[in-house]
Amino acid sequence: MATVLAVLERAAQRAGQDSIEDVIGACVQPHTGTDYGIFMLPKLFTSLSYRERQDGSIWKIEATRNPNAQGWDLEIVAVVDIIANGMVKVKLTTDGLQTVQVPFPLVTRIELSV
């Protein structure tokens, strides 16, 4: 997948943009696997929701002494839900007084063939 992403980056630079993310207006994340593809996430959106644990806390933090490094290892554990769909408000009139909530996909997967 890295080769496909490199081709997309070069195409974006030939188009006068800094990256493929600037061309499509979304963050791009390649994934590894037998099928080639990218996941896209619109910029300025969050797609993570941290779930509360049974004890009411969100984070579990553990610090362990690492004598080989003469320091500490810090481990932070959380349960995260990935939100694949969001809702946006769309104006129905030019004055903006009438609006409607519509679904807006936050995570889009595009399959590429090589």
Biopython code that builds the backbone (N, CA, C, O; Angstrom):
import numpy as np
from Bio.PDB.StructureBuilder import StructureBuilder

atoms = [
    (1, "MET", "N", (0.821, -1.194, 0.000)),
    (1, "MET", "CA", (0.000, 0.000, 0.000)),
    (1, "MET", "C", (0.864, 1.256, 0.000)),
    (1, "MET", "O", (0.432, 2.298, -0.492)),
    (2, "ALA", "N", (2.053, 1.176, 0.533)),
    (2, "ALA", "CA", (2.918, 2.354, 0.576)),
    (2, "ALA", "C", (3.226, 2.861, -0.827)),
    (2, "ALA", "O", (3.361, 4.067, -1.034)),
    (3, "THR", "N", (3.337, 1.952, -1.789)),
    (3, "THR", "CA", (3.624, 2.386, -3.162)),
    (3, "THR", "C", (2.437, 3.121, -3.759)),
    (3, "THR", "O", (2.619, 4.098, -4.486)),
    (4, "VAL", "N", (1.214, 2.665, -3.465)),
    (4, "VAL", "CA", (0.022, 3.349, -3.974)),
    (4, "VAL", "C", (-0.098, 4.727, -3.337)),
    (4, "VAL", "O", (-0.427, 5.696, -4.020)),
    (5, "LEU", "N", (0.164, 4.824, -2.037)),
    (5, "LEU", "CA", (0.100, 6.114, -1.363)),
    (5, "LEU", "C", (1.161, 7.059, -1.915)),
    (5, "LEU", "O", (0.904, 8.253, -2.064)),
    (6, "ALA", "N", (2.339, 6.547, -2.219)),
    (6, "ALA", "CA", (3.391, 7.383, -2.803)),
    (6, "ALA", "C", (2.965, 7.914, -4.169)),
    (6, "ALA", "O", (3.249, 9.065, -4.500)),
    (7, "VAL", "N", (2.290, 7.089, -4.960)),
    (7, "VAL", "CA", (1.799, 7.533, -6.270)),
    (7, "VAL", "C", (0.762, 8.635, -6.093)),
    (7, "VAL", "O", (0.780, 9.619, -6.833)),
    (8, "LEU", "N", (-0.151, 8.489, -5.115)),
    (8, "LEU", "CA", (-1.151, 9.523, -4.853)),
    (8, "LEU", "C", (-0.493, 10.824, -4.388)),
    (8, "LEU", "O", (-0.916, 11.909, -4.786)),
    (9, "GLU", "N", (0.535, 10.720, -3.551)),
    (9, "GLU", "CA", (1.247, 11.911, -3.081)),
    (9, "GLU", "C", (1.925, 12.640, -4.245)),
    (9, "GLU", "O", (1.862, 13.867, -4.329)),
    (10, "ARG", "N", (2.573, 11.886, -5.143)),
    (10, "ARG", "CA", (3.220, 12.514, -6.300)),
    (10, "ARG", "C", (2.195, 13.175, -7.220)),
    (10, "ARG", "O", (2.450, 14.250, -7.764)),
    (11, "ALA", "N", (1.043, 12.540, -7.393)),
    (11, "ALA", "CA", (-0.019, 13.127, -8.214)),
    (11, "ALA", "C", (-0.513, 14.433, -7.598)),
    (11, "ALA", "O", (-0.794, 15.392, -8.317)),
    (12, "ALA", "N", (-0.618, 14.474, -6.284)),
    (12, "ALA", "CA", (-1.041, 15.701, -5.607)),
    (12, "ALA", "C", (-0.008, 16.804, -5.788)),
    (12, "ALA", "O", (-0.368, 17.961, -6.005)),
    (13, "GLN", "N", (1.268, 16.458, -5.700)),
    (13, "GLN", "CA", (2.323, 17.464, -5.876)),
    (13, "GLN", "C", (2.348, 17.986, -7.308)),
    (13, "GLN", "O", (2.600, 19.170, -7.533)),
    (14, "ARG", "N", (2.085, 17.106, -8.282)),
    (14, "ARG", "CA", (2.007, 17.575, -9.673)),
    (14, "ARG", "C", (0.829, 18.512, -9.874)),
    (14, "ARG", "O", (0.864, 19.386, -10.740)),
    (15, "ALA", "N", (-0.216, 18.328, -9.072)),
    (15, "ALA", "CA", (-1.396, 19.196, -9.147)),
    (15, "ALA", "C", (-1.195, 20.491, -8.372)),
    (15, "ALA", "O", (-2.102, 21.322, -8.311)),
    (16, "GLY", "N", (-0.006, 20.674, -7.773)),
    (16, "GLY", "CA", (0.283, 21.916, -7.058)),
    (16, "GLY", "C", (-0.112, 21.919, -5.597)),
    (16, "GLY", "O", (-0.143, 22.979, -4.972)),
    (17, "GLN", "N", (-0.416, 20.751, -5.034)),
    (17, "GLN", "CA", (-0.788, 20.645, -3.626)),
    (17, "GLN", "C", (0.357, 20.024, -2.843)),
    (17, "GLN", "O", (1.262, 19.421, -3.420)),
    (18, "ASP", "N", (0.311, 20.177, -1.526)),
    (18, "ASP", "CA", (1.358, 19.609, -0.676)),
    (18, "ASP", "C", (1.210, 18.109, -0.492)),
    (18, "ASP", "O", (2.210, 17.394, -0.416)),
    (19, "SER", "N", (-0.036, 17.618, -0.418)),
    (19, "SER", "CA", (-0.258, 16.194, -0.167)),
    (19, "SER", "C", (-1.606, 15.776, -0.721)),
    (19, "SER", "O", (-2.407, 16.611, -1.139)),
    (20, "ILE", "N", (-1.849, 14.469, -0.720)),
    (20, "ILE", "CA", (-3.147, 13.948, -1.168)),
    (20, "ILE", "C", (-4.250, 14.414, -0.234)),
    (20, "ILE", "O", (-5.394, 14.572, -0.660)),
    (21, "GLU", "N", (-3.923, 14.635, 1.036)),
    (21, "GLU", "CA", (-4.920, 15.113, 1.987)),
    (21, "GLU", "C", (-5.428, 16.498, 1.606)),
    (21, "GLU", "O", (-6.602, 16.800, 1.820)),
    (22, "ASP", "N", (-4.560, 17.352, 1.040)),
    (22, "ASP", "CA", (-4.987, 18.674, 0.602)),
    (22, "ASP", "C", (-5.895, 18.593, -0.616)),
    (22, "ASP", "O", (-6.781, 19.430, -0.789)),
    (23, "VAL", "N", (-5.678, 17.589, -1.461)),
    (23, "VAL", "CA", (-6.484, 17.448, -2.674)),
    (23, "VAL", "C", (-7.905, 17.012, -2.341)),
    (23, "VAL", "O", (-8.865, 17.574, -2.868)),
    (24, "ILE", "N", (-8.048, 16.016, -1.469)),
    (24, "ILE", "CA", (-9.376, 15.471, -1.196)),
    (24, "ILE", "C", (-10.028, 16.059, 0.049)),
    (24, "ILE", "O", (-11.208, 15.810, 0.298)),
    (25, "GLY", "N", (-9.283, 16.834, 0.837)),
    (25, "GLY", "CA", (-9.856, 17.463, 2.024)),
    (25, "GLY", "C", (-10.128, 16.508, 3.162)),
    (25, "GLY", "O", (-11.002, 16.764, 3.990)),
    (26, "ALA", "N", (-9.390, 15.404, 3.217)),
    (26, "ALA", "CA", (-9.581, 14.414, 4.277)),
    (26, "ALA", "C", (-8.239, 13.817, 4.641)),
    (26, "ALA", "O", (-7.329, 13.758, 3.815)),
    (27, "CYS", "N", (-8.120, 13.373, 5.886)),
    (27, "CYS", "CA", (-6.923, 12.661, 6.301)),
    (27, "CYS", "C", (-6.950, 11.279, 5.661)),
    (27, "CYS", "O", (-8.014, 10.670, 5.543)),
    (28, "VAL", "N", (-5.798, 10.785, 5.253)),
    (28, "VAL", "CA", (-5.698, 9.498, 4.578)),
    (28, "VAL", "C", (-4.827, 8.575, 5.417)),
    (28, "VAL", "O", (-3.742, 8.958, 5.855)),
    (29, "GLN", "N", (-5.311, 7.354, 5.637)),
    (29, "GLN", "CA", (-4.558, 6.361, 6.388)),
    (29, "GLN", "C", (-4.549, 5.058, 5.606)),
    (29, "GLN", "O", (-5.603, 4.439, 5.453)),
    (30, "PRO", "N", (-3.398, 4.616, 5.106)),
    (30, "PRO", "CA", (-3.365, 3.316, 4.431)),
    (30, "PRO", "C", (-3.491, 2.196, 5.448)),
    (30, "PRO", "O", (-3.169, 2.379, 6.622)),
    (31, "HIS", "N", (-3.953, 1.049, 5.009)),
    (31, "HIS", "CA", (-4.014, -0.100, 5.910)),
    (31, "HIS", "C", (-3.314, -1.272, 5.258)),
    (31, "HIS", "O", (-3.241, -1.372, 4.033)),
    (32, "THR", "N", (-2.802, -2.152, 6.093)),
    (32, "THR", "CA", (-2.098, -3.312, 5.578)),
    (32, "THR", "C", (-3.064, -4.465, 5.491)),
    (32, "THR", "O", (-3.964, -4.601, 6.321)),
    (33, "GLY", "N", (-2.883, -5.272, 4.511)),
    (33, "GLY", "CA", (-3.741, -6.430, 4.315)),
    (33, "GLY", "C", (-3.624, -6.902, 2.881)),
    (33, "GLY", "O", (-2.876, -6.341, 2.080)),
    (34, "THR", "N", (-4.366, -7.930, 2.577)),
    (34, "THR", "CA", (-4.302, -8.470, 1.224)),
    (34, "THR", "C", (-5.032, -7.590, 0.227)),
    (34, "THR", "O", (-4.694, -7.591, -0.957)),
    (35, "ASP", "N", (-6.025, -6.838, 0.679)),
    (35, "ASP", "CA", (-6.709, -5.907, -0.210)),
    (35, "ASP", "C", (-6.130, -4.511, -0.014)),
    (35, "ASP", "O", (-5.879, -4.094, 1.116)),
    (36, "TYR", "N", (-5.921, -3.804, -1.090)),
    (36, "TYR", "CA", (-5.342, -2.462, -1.015)),
    (36, "TYR", "C", (-6.458, -1.450, -0.808)),
    (36, "TYR", "O", (-7.558, -1.600, -1.340)),
    (37, "GLY", "N", (-6.164, -0.432, -0.039)),
    (37, "GLY", "CA", (-7.166, 0.597, 0.177)),
    (37, "GLY", "C", (-6.678, 1.651, 1.142)),
    (37, "GLY", "O", (-5.597, 1.542, 1.721)),
    (38, "ILE", "N", (-7.495, 2.672, 1.303)),
    (38, "ILE", "CA", (-7.204, 3.744, 2.247)),
    (38, "ILE", "C", (-8.478, 4.043, 3.033)),
    (38, "ILE", "O", (-9.590, 3.841, 2.544)),
    (39, "PHE", "N", (-8.295, 4.517, 4.234)),
    (39, "PHE", "CA", (-9.394, 5.024, 5.030)),
    (39, "PHE", "C", (-9.269, 6.540, 5.040)),
    (39, "PHE", "O", (-8.175, 7.074, 5.225)),
    (40, "MET", "N", (-10.386, 7.235, 4.842)),
    (40, "MET", "CA", (-10.375, 8.696, 4.839)),
    (40, "MET", "C", (-11.239, 9.217, 5.979)),
    (40, "MET", "O", (-12.303, 8.672, 6.274)),
    (41, "LEU", "N", (-10.763, 10.278, 6.611)),
    (41, "LEU", "CA", (-11.462, 10.930, 7.703)),
    (41, "LEU", "C", (-11.451, 12.424, 7.436)),
    (41, "LEU", "O", (-10.376, 12.999, 7.264)),
    (42, "PRO", "N", (-12.624, 13.083, 7.395)),
    (42, "PRO", "CA", (-12.648, 14.523, 7.127)),
    (42, "PRO", "C", (-11.803, 15.288, 8.142)),
    (42, "PRO", "O", (-11.778, 14.952, 9.326)),
    (43, "LYS", "N", (-11.122, 16.308, 7.666)),
    (43, "LYS", "CA", (-10.305, 17.122, 8.566)),
    (43, "LYS", "C", (-11.193, 17.879, 9.544)),
    (43, "LYS", "O", (-12.352, 18.170, 9.247)),
    (44, "LEU", "N", (-10.653, 18.187, 10.685)),
    (44, "LEU", "CA", (-11.309, 18.931, 11.762)),
    (44, "LEU", "C", (-12.477, 18.176, 12.388)),
    (44, "LEU", "O", (-13.333, 18.800, 13.014)),
    (45, "PHE", "N", (-12.537, 16.852, 12.237)),
    (45, "PHE", "CA", (-13.545, 16.038, 12.893)),
    (45, "PHE", "C", (-12.838, 15.060, 13.807)),
    (45, "PHE", "O", (-11.711, 14.646, 13.534)),
    (46, "THR", "N", (-13.490, 14.697, 14.875)),
    (46, "THR", "CA", (-12.966, 13.645, 15.727)),
    (46, "THR", "C", (-13.784, 12.391, 15.482)),
    (46, "THR", "O", (-14.987, 12.469, 15.234)),
    (47, "SER", "N", (-13.151, 11.262, 15.550)),
    (47, "SER", "CA", (-13.886, 10.025, 15.325)),
    (47, "SER", "C", (-13.717, 9.063, 16.494)),
    (47, "SER", "O", (-14.027, 7.879, 16.365)),
    (48, "LEU", "N", (-13.237, 9.544, 17.615)),
    (48, "LEU", "CA", (-13.006, 8.677, 18.769)),
    (48, "LEU", "C", (-13.886, 9.087, 19.928)),
    (48, "LEU", "O", (-14.072, 10.275, 20.194)),
    (49, "SER", "N", (-14.421, 8.104, 20.608)),
    (49, "SER", "CA", (-15.206, 8.340, 21.800)),
    (49, "SER", "C", (-14.663, 7.421, 22.885)),
    (49, "SER", "O", (-14.662, 6.201, 22.721)),
    (50, "TYR", "N", (-14.205, 7.991, 23.984)),
    (50, "TYR", "CA", (-13.623, 7.205, 25.069)),
    (50, "TYR", "C", (-14.738, 6.723, 26.000)),
    (50, "TYR", "O", (-15.554, 7.516, 26.469)),
    (51, "ARG", "N", (-14.758, 5.429, 26.256)),
    (51, "ARG", "CA", (-15.803, 4.823, 27.065)),
    (51, "ARG", "C", (-15.369, 4.773, 28.521)),
    (51, "ARG", "O", (-14.200, 4.534, 28.824)),
    (52, "GLU", "N", (-16.331, 5.004, 29.428)),
    (52, "GLU", "CA", (-16.037, 4.911, 30.861)),
    (52, "GLU", "C", (-15.886, 3.460, 31.268)),
    (52, "GLU", "O", (-16.575, 2.578, 30.757)),
    (53, "ARG", "N", (-14.983, 3.230, 32.186)),
    (53, "ARG", "CA", (-14.785, 1.890, 32.719)),
    (53, "ARG", "C", (-15.835, 1.642, 33.808)),
    (53, "ARG", "O", (-16.581, 2.553, 34.168)),
    (54, "GLN", "N", (-15.893, 0.417, 34.329)),
    (54, "GLN", "CA", (-16.887, 0.072, 35.349)),
    (54, "GLN", "C", (-16.725, 0.895, 36.618)),
    (54, "GLN", "O", (-17.704, 1.159, 37.317)),
    (55, "ASP", "N", (-15.499, 1.300, 36.920)),
    (55, "ASP", "CA", (-15.267, 2.097, 38.124)),
    (55, "ASP", "C", (-15.480, 3.594, 37.899)),
    (55, "ASP", "O", (-15.261, 4.390, 38.812)),
    (56, "GLY", "N", (-15.906, 3.988, 36.689)),
    (56, "GLY", "CA", (-16.193, 5.389, 36.399)),
    (56, "GLY", "C", (-15.031, 6.158, 35.793)),
    (56, "GLY", "O", (-15.205, 7.295, 35.354)),
    (57, "SER", "N", (-13.849, 5.556, 35.762)),
    (57, "SER", "CA", (-12.697, 6.247, 35.179)),
    (57, "SER", "C", (-12.616, 5.945, 33.685)),
    (57, "SER", "O", (-13.171, 4.953, 33.212)),
    (58, "ILE", "N", (-11.933, 6.791, 32.962)),
    (58, "ILE", "CA", (-11.757, 6.612, 31.525)),
    (58, "ILE", "C", (-10.386, 6.016, 31.235)),
    (58, "ILE", "O", (-10.259, 5.147, 30.372)),
    (59, "TRP", "N", (-9.381, 6.462, 31.932)),
    (59, "TRP", "CA", (-8.007, 6.033, 31.703)),
    (59, "TRP", "C", (-7.533, 5.099, 32.804)),
    (59, "TRP", "O", (-7.868, 5.286, 33.973)),
    (60, "LYS", "N", (-6.758, 4.099, 32.429)),
    (60, "LYS", "CA", (-6.053, 3.264, 33.404)),
    (60, "LYS", "C", (-4.572, 3.524, 33.162)),
    (60, "LYS", "O", (-4.052, 3.231, 32.086)),
    (61, "ILE", "N", (-3.906, 4.066, 34.154)),
    (61, "ILE", "CA", (-2.506, 4.453, 34.009)),
    (61, "ILE", "C", (-1.657, 3.592, 34.931)),
    (61, "ILE", "O", (-1.907, 3.504, 36.133)),
    (62, "GLU", "N", (-0.643, 2.957, 34.338)),
    (62, "GLU", "CA", (0.272, 2.128, 35.114)),
    (62, "GLU", "C", (1.699, 2.585, 34.856)),
    (62, "GLU", "O", (2.111, 2.746, 33.707)),
    (63, "ALA", "N", (2.438, 2.788, 35.913)),
    (63, "ALA", "CA", (3.852, 3.142, 35.812)),
    (63, "ALA", "C", (4.669, 1.995, 36.402)),
    (63, "ALA", "O", (4.426, 1.540, 37.519)),
    (64, "THR", "N", (5.638, 1.549, 35.621)),
    (64, "THR", "CA", (6.491, 0.437, 36.043)),
    (64, "THR", "C", (7.936, 0.890, 35.969)),
    (64, "THR", "O", (8.355, 1.498, 34.984)),
    (65, "ARG", "N", (8.686, 0.597, 36.996)),
    (65, "ARG", "CA", (10.110, 0.965, 37.021)),
    (65, "ARG", "C", (10.870, 0.119, 36.014)),
    (65, "ARG", "O", (10.738, -1.105, 36.002)),
    (66, "ASN", "N", (11.680, 0.775, 35.154)),
    (66, "ASN", "CA", (12.511, 0.096, 34.164)),
    (66, "ASN", "C", (13.972, 0.352, 34.531)),
    (66, "ASN", "O", (14.526, 1.387, 34.160)),
    (67, "PRO", "N", (14.604, -0.579, 35.255)),
    (67, "PRO", "CA", (15.975, -0.340, 35.721)),
    (67, "PRO", "C", (16.983, -0.304, 34.571)),
    (67, "PRO", "O", (18.013, 0.360, 34.685)),
    (68, "ASN", "N", (16.709, -1.003, 33.468)),
    (68, "ASN", "CA", (17.651, -0.990, 32.340)),
    (68, "ASN", "C", (17.777, 0.399, 31.712)),
    (68, "ASN", "O", (18.850, 0.784, 31.247)),
    (69, "ALA", "N", (16.690, 1.134, 31.704)),
    (69, "ALA", "CA", (16.708, 2.485, 31.133)),
    (69, "ALA", "C", (16.874, 3.547, 32.210)),
    (69, "ALA", "O", (16.918, 4.740, 31.911)),
    (70, "GLN", "N", (16.966, 3.115, 33.454)),
    (70, "GLN", "CA", (17.041, 4.020, 34.604)),
    (70, "GLN", "C", (15.905, 5.042, 34.551)),
    (70, "GLN", "O", (16.101, 6.246, 34.717)),
    (71, "GLY", "N", (14.709, 4.501, 34.310)),
    (71, "GLY", "CA", (13.532, 5.362, 34.216)),
    (71, "GLY", "C", (12.266, 4.556, 34.483)),
    (71, "GLY", "O", (12.294, 3.505, 35.124)),
    (72, "TRP", "N", (11.177, 5.073, 33.981)),
    (72, "TRP", "CA", (9.872, 4.461, 34.183)),
    (72, "TRP", "C", (9.220, 4.183, 32.836)),
    (72, "TRP", "O", (9.399, 4.945, 31.885)),
    (73, "ASP", "N", (8.460, 3.085, 32.755)),
    (73, "ASP", "CA", (7.606, 2.797, 31.612)),
    (73, "ASP", "C", (6.192, 3.210, 31.998)),
    (73, "ASP", "O", (5.678, 2.787, 33.034)),
    (74, "LEU", "N", (5.572, 4.023, 31.178)),
    (74, "LEU", "CA", (4.228, 4.519, 31.450)),
    (74, "LEU", "C", (3.275, 3.890, 30.445)),
    (74, "LEU", "O", (3.488, 3.999, 29.237)),
    (75, "GLU", "N", (2.239, 3.242, 30.925)),
    (75, "GLU", "CA", (1.251, 2.596, 30.066)),
    (75, "GLU", "C", (-0.111, 3.217, 30.354)),
    (75, "GLU", "O", (-0.561, 3.254, 31.500)),
    (76, "ILE", "N", (-0.758, 3.702, 29.300)),
    (76, "ILE", "CA", (-2.092, 4.294, 29.418)),
    (76, "ILE", "C", (-3.052, 3.420, 28.624)),
    (76, "ILE", "O", (-2.847, 3.180, 27.434)),
    (77, "VAL", "N", (-4.106, 2.944, 29.293)),
    (77, "VAL", "CA", (-5.066, 2.049, 28.664)),
    (77, "VAL", "C", (-6.441, 2.709, 28.706)),
    (77, "VAL", "O", (-6.851, 3.259, 29.728)),
    (78, "ALA", "N", (-7.157, 2.642, 27.558)),
    (78, "ALA", "CA", (-8.515, 3.169, 27.489)),
    (78, "ALA", "C", (-9.297, 2.359, 26.474)),
    (78, "ALA", "O", (-8.723, 1.757, 25.566)),
    (79, "VAL", "N", (-10.605, 2.348, 26.632)),
    (79, "VAL", "CA", (-11.482, 1.724, 25.645)),
    (79, "VAL", "C", (-11.994, 2.842, 24.746)),
    (79, "VAL", "O", (-12.558, 3.831, 25.214)),
    (80, "VAL", "N", (-11.783, 2.661, 23.443)),
    (80, "VAL", "CA", (-12.139, 3.706, 22.490)),
    (80, "VAL", "C", (-13.119, 3.147, 21.475)),
    (80, "VAL", "O", (-12.898, 2.074, 20.912)),
    (81, "ASP", "N", (-14.198, 3.874, 21.242)),
    (81, "ASP", "CA", (-15.137, 3.540, 20.175)),
    (81, "ASP", "C", (-14.846, 4.454, 18.997)),
    (81, "ASP", "O", (-14.671, 5.661, 19.162)),
    (82, "ILE", "N", (-14.795, 3.871, 17.809)),
    (82, "ILE", "CA", (-14.597, 4.670, 16.606)),
    (82, "ILE", "C", (-15.970, 5.032, 16.055)),
    (82, "ILE", "O", (-16.781, 4.158, 15.751)),
    (83, "ILE", "N", (-16.212, 6.311, 15.935)),
    (83, "ILE", "CA", (-17.497, 6.788, 15.448)),
    (83, "ILE", "C", (-17.399, 6.912, 13.936)),
    (83, "ILE", "O", (-16.640, 7.732, 13.419)),
    (84, "ALA", "N", (-18.169, 6.093, 13.233)),
    (84, "ALA", "CA", (-18.081, 6.063, 11.777)),
    (84, "ALA", "C", (-19.057, 7.024, 11.122)),
    (84, "ALA", "O", (-18.856, 7.398, 9.966)),
    (85, "ASN", "N", (-20.094, 7.431, 11.813)),
    (85, "ASN", "CA", (-21.070, 8.359, 11.240)),
    (85, "ASN", "C", (-21.330, 9.493, 12.210)),
    (85, "ASN", "O", (-21.454, 9.282, 13.416)),
    (86, "GLY", "N", (-21.411, 10.677, 11.676)),
    (86, "GLY", "CA", (-21.747, 11.842, 12.472)),
    (86, "GLY", "C", (-23.008, 12.476, 11.910)),
    (86, "GLY", "O", (-23.557, 12.009, 10.912)),
    (87, "MET", "N", (-23.452, 13.515, 12.537)),
    (87, "MET", "CA", (-24.612, 14.255, 12.043)),
    (87, "MET", "C", (-24.185, 15.701, 11.838)),
    (87, "MET", "O", (-23.480, 16.277, 12.666)),
    (88, "VAL", "N", (-24.615, 16.272, 10.737)),
    (88, "VAL", "CA", (-24.340, 17.681, 10.475)),
    (88, "VAL", "C", (-25.656, 18.397, 10.226)),
    (88, "VAL", "O", (-26.642, 17.792, 9.804)),
    (89, "LYS", "N", (-25.652, 19.686, 10.492)),
    (89, "LYS", "CA", (-26.838, 20.503, 10.288)),
    (89, "LYS", "C", (-26.727, 21.161, 8.919)),
    (89, "LYS", "O", (-25.742, 21.840, 8.628)),
    (90, "VAL", "N", (-27.741, 20.958, 8.079)),
    (90, "VAL", "CA", (-27.759, 21.529, 6.735)),
    (90, "VAL", "C", (-28.849, 22.587, 6.677)),
    (90, "VAL", "O", (-29.986, 22.354, 7.088)),
    (91, "LYS", "N", (-28.476, 23.774, 6.152)),
    (91, "LYS", "CA", (-29.446, 24.848, 6.013)),
    (91, "LYS", "C", (-30.331, 24.575, 4.800)),
    (91, "LYS", "O", (-29.835, 24.280, 3.712)),
    (92, "LEU", "N", (-31.653, 24.678, 4.998)),
    (92, "LEU", "CA", (-32.596, 24.471, 3.904)),
    (92, "LEU", "C", (-32.947, 25.774, 3.198)),
    (92, "LEU", "O", (-33.367, 25.772, 2.041)),
    (93, "THR", "N", (-32.772, 26.875, 3.900)),
    (93, "THR", "CA", (-33.070, 28.190, 3.327)),
    (93, "THR", "C", (-31.844, 29.074, 3.424)),
    (93, "THR", "O", (-30.956, 28.822, 4.239)),
    (94, "THR", "N", (-31.789, 30.098, 2.606)),
    (94, "THR", "CA", (-30.624, 30.981, 2.602)),
    (94, "THR", "C", (-30.506, 31.775, 3.900)),
    (94, "THR", "O", (-29.399, 32.160, 4.276)),
    (95, "ASP", "N", (-31.612, 32.030, 4.591)),
    (95, "ASP", "CA", (-31.525, 32.763, 5.857)),
    (95, "ASP", "C", (-31.089, 31.869, 7.009)),
    (95, "ASP", "O", (-30.776, 32.362, 8.093)),
    (96, "GLY", "N", (-31.066, 30.546, 6.783)),
    (96, "GLY", "CA", (-30.591, 29.621, 7.801)),
    (96, "GLY", "C", (-31.571, 29.328, 8.904)),
    (96, "GLY", "O", (-31.209, 28.695, 9.896)),
    (97, "LEU", "N", (-32.818, 29.775, 8.759)),
    (97, "LEU", "CA", (-33.801, 29.529, 9.807)),
    (97, "LEU", "C", (-34.334, 28.103, 9.781)),
    (97, "LEU", "O", (-34.735, 27.571, 10.816)),
    (98, "GLN", "N", (-34.339, 27.485, 8.609)),
    (98, "GLN", "CA", (-34.786, 26.102, 8.515)),
    (98, "GLN", "C", (-33.572, 25.215, 8.279)),
    (98, "GLN", "O", (-32.847, 25.369, 7.297)),
    (99, "THR", "N", (-33.371, 24.282, 9.208)),
    (99, "THR", "CA", (-32.245, 23.359, 9.090)),
    (99, "THR", "C", (-32.729, 21.933, 9.324)),
    (99, "THR", "O", (-33.811, 21.712, 9.868)),
    (100, "VAL", "N", (-31.924, 20.989, 8.912)),
    (100, "VAL", "CA", (-32.231, 19.589, 9.130)),
    (100, "VAL", "C", (-30.924, 18.860, 9.435)),
    (100, "VAL", "O", (-29.881, 19.188, 8.869)),
    (101, "GLN", "N", (-30.981, 17.866, 10.332)),
    (101, "GLN", "CA", (-29.821, 17.048, 10.653)),
    (101, "GLN", "C", (-29.736, 15.911, 9.638)),
    (101, "GLN", "O", (-30.719, 15.206, 9.411)),
    (102, "VAL", "N", (-28.578, 15.733, 9.034)),
    (102, "VAL", "CA", (-28.383, 14.649, 8.072)),
    (102, "VAL", "C", (-27.150, 13.854, 8.467)),
    (102, "VAL", "O", (-26.214, 14.405, 9.047)),
    (103, "PRO", "N", (-27.143, 12.554, 8.156)),
    (103, "PRO", "CA", (-25.961, 11.741, 8.476)),
    (103, "PRO", "C", (-24.777, 12.135, 7.607)),
    (103, "PRO", "O", (-24.927, 12.446, 6.425)),
    (104, "PHE", "N", (-23.602, 12.116, 8.214)),
    (104, "PHE", "CA", (-22.367, 12.484, 7.520)),
    (104, "PHE", "C", (-21.329, 11.422, 7.842)),
    (104, "PHE", "O", (-20.878, 11.330, 8.983)),
    (105, "PRO", "N", (-20.939, 10.611, 6.851)),
    (105, "PRO", "CA", (-19.965, 9.558, 7.142)),
    (105, "PRO", "C", (-18.612, 10.153, 7.507)),
    (105, "PRO", "O", (-18.072, 10.983, 6.776)),
    (106, "LEU", "N", (-18.068, 9.724, 8.641)),
    (106, "LEU", "CA", (-16.780, 10.243, 9.078)),
    (106, "LEU", "C", (-15.629, 9.396, 8.579)),
    (106, "LEU", "O", (-14.551, 9.916, 8.290)),
    (107, "VAL", "N", (-15.848, 8.093, 8.477)),
    (107, "VAL", "CA", (-14.788, 7.206, 8.020)),
    (107, "VAL", "C", (-15.250, 6.580, 6.701)),
    (107, "VAL", "O", (-16.297, 5.935, 6.643)),
    (108, "THR", "N", (-14.470, 6.777, 5.662)),
    (108, "THR", "CA", (-14.778, 6.212, 4.353)),
    (108, "THR", "C", (-13.621, 5.333, 3.915)),
    (108, "THR", "O", (-12.459, 5.724, 4.021)),
    (109, "ARG", "N", (-13.940, 4.154, 3.426)),
    (109, "ARG", "CA", (-12.900, 3.252, 2.941)),
    (109, "ARG", "C", (-12.984, 3.169, 1.439)),
    (109, "ARG", "O", (-14.052, 2.932, 0.874)),
    (110, "ILE", "N", (-11.842, 3.368, 0.789)),
    (110, "ILE", "CA", (-11.750, 3.270, -0.664)),
    (110, "ILE", "C", (-10.798, 2.133, -0.976)),
    (110, "ILE", "O", (-9.669, 2.109, -0.487)),
    (111, "GLU", "N", (-11.251, 1.187, -1.792)),
    (111, "GLU", "CA", (-10.410, 0.084, -2.205)),
    (111, "GLU", "C", (-9.702, 0.453, -3.509)),
    (111, "GLU", "O", (-10.332, 0.971, -4.431)),
    (112, "LEU", "N", (-8.423, 0.196, -3.588)),
    (112, "LEU", "CA", (-7.627, 0.482, -4.760)),
    (112, "LEU", "C", (-7.130, -0.833, -5.349)),
    (112, "LEU", "O", (-6.850, -1.784, -4.619)),
    (113, "SER", "N", (-7.023, -0.878, -6.653)),
    (113, "SER", "CA", (-6.456, -2.072, -7.284)),
    (113, "SER", "C", (-5.123, -1.696, -7.897)),
    (113, "SER", "O", (-4.939, -0.589, -8.403)),
    (114, "VAL", "N", (-4.217, -2.620, -7.843)),
    (114, "VAL", "CA", (-2.862, -2.361, -8.353)),
    (114, "VAL", "C", (-2.644, -3.144, -9.614)),
    (114, "VAL", "O", (-1.568, -3.072, -10.208)),
]
sb = StructureBuilder()
sb.init_structure("model")
sb.init_model(0)
sb.init_chain("A")
sb.init_seg("    ")
for serial, (resi, resn, name, xyz) in enumerate(atoms, 1):
    if name == "N":
        sb.init_residue(resn, " ", resi, " ")
    sb.init_atom(name, np.array(xyz, "f"), 0.0, 1.0, " ", f" {name:<3s}", serial, name[0])
structure = sb.get_structure()
